[in-house]
Amino acid sequence: MRIPSIAAIMLRLAEDWRDAATLKRALFMRRRDFVLGALGTSALSYIKPGLALAQSKRPAIPYGAAIRDGAMVDDPFYPQAIIKYCQQVVGEGNLKWITLRPDRETFAFAEADALMAFADANGMEMRGHNLVWYAGNPDWVEAIGSAEEAKTELVHHIETVVGRYKGKIRSWDVINEPIADQPRAEAPYRDSIWLKHLGPDYLDLALRTTAAVDPEVQLVINDFDFEQPNDKTRARRKAFLDMVRGLQSRDVPLHAIGLQGHIQGELGIDKPGLTAFVAELAAMGLSVLVTELDVIDKMLPGPEIERDGIIAQRAKDYLDAIGAAKRPDAVLTWGITDKHTWVPVWFSRDDGLPNRPLPLDADYKPKPMMQVIEDFCAEQ
Ligand code: G3I
C-alpha cells in the first residue's frame, strides 16, 4: 500500500473541506488515514495484525469506551486504540448541556457529530450521555427561575437532541445520577435545578419526552455507587429500586439501568449485594449496562504489578457479580487509556505516581483489566 505524505493528505483535506471547524471534523473522521500518513512505517508496525482479527470476531457483549474529543484530534494513538478494541463509543462530554448549550439559543453539535461520523465509519454504535443531570450545566441553565421555564427548556432540549440522532443513537442515558449521595427516606433524590423546580416529576417528563421523540430508543437511568460493601451503597440501592418502582407504577417508560462502575479500589466489591440488586432490576423487566467502568486507585499500593492485579480483580468481581444475575447489554469503560482519564483530577495519589484506572496503560499497552473485560464480553 502506498502511504500518502502528510502534505498530500492536508492538501486533499483542504480541497475537500474549507473552514477550520470542518477540517477538524475531517481529521477526526479520517484519522486512520492521517495517522498512517503521519507516522509511516512505525504506525504500521503499531497496528498489530490482531486489529483485523479483534474486530472481525465481535464479542458476545459489545465493549466500548468514553471518548475525549481533544484526544481524538491531538493524540494519533488514541483513535487507533478505539478502532482496535471498541464496538461502542460514548462522548465523555460532547452531549452534556455545558458543551451543547453554551447559551439558550445554541445547539453546538459539531463534536458529537464528529464522534457519530467516526463511529459510523468504523462500524461502532454511539451511546448518548446524557440528557438530564444535576451537574455539567451552563450558568444560564442553573439560573432557570420557574417550573414553567424548566419544563419548556428540558422538553425543547430533549426534542432537539434526541430528534437529531433519532435512529442513530439507540441507547440514551436519559437521566444521569438522580439518587442523592447519601439518600434518606425523606430526601432520596439528588439536588438539581430540575428537582428544585419540577420535583421528582422531572424524571417522568424526561423519560416520556425521550420516548415520544424516538420510540425505538433504549431509555436508561445511569448512576453509581451500587457495589461498595457499606451502608451508603445499601441505602443507594434501596432508593434506586424505590424510584424504579414508582416510575413503573406510573407507567413511565424505562428500559435499562446504567451501572457506572467507578469502583473505589480499596473497598472491594459487595458481590452478593450487587448480584441481588441486579436480580431485582431484572425481575422488574429491566436490562443493565455497565456504562463507566474504571477502578479508582488512589488508595491502592504503588507497585504497578501489584496495583494492576488488584484493579483487574476488582473489575472481574464487579462484572461477575452483575453477570451472575443478568448479562449486561454492553460494557463501557470511562476512557480507554490511563493517558486520558478524569481520575487524577479528583483522585490523584499522595505518592505522586500516575493513576492506572483503565484497561490500557499510558503507552497503550493492555493491562490485566483488558483481559478481564475481553474474557467477560466473549462469554456467550
Ligand atoms: O474543556 C475545558 C478546557 O477548555 C479547559 O482547559 C479545562 C481546564 O480544566 O477544562 C475543560 O473542561 C473540563 C472537561 O471535563 C473536559 O476535560 C471540565 O473542567 C471538567 O469539569 C470536565 O469534567 C468531566 C466531568 O464529567 C464533568 O462534566 C470529566 O471529564 C468527565 O469524565 C466526567 O464524567 C462523569 C460522567 O459524566 C458521569 N459519571 C461520573 C463521570 C466522572 O466524574
Residues whose N, C-alpha, C, O or C-beta is under 5 A from the ligand:
A	BS01	G3I	E92 G136 W342
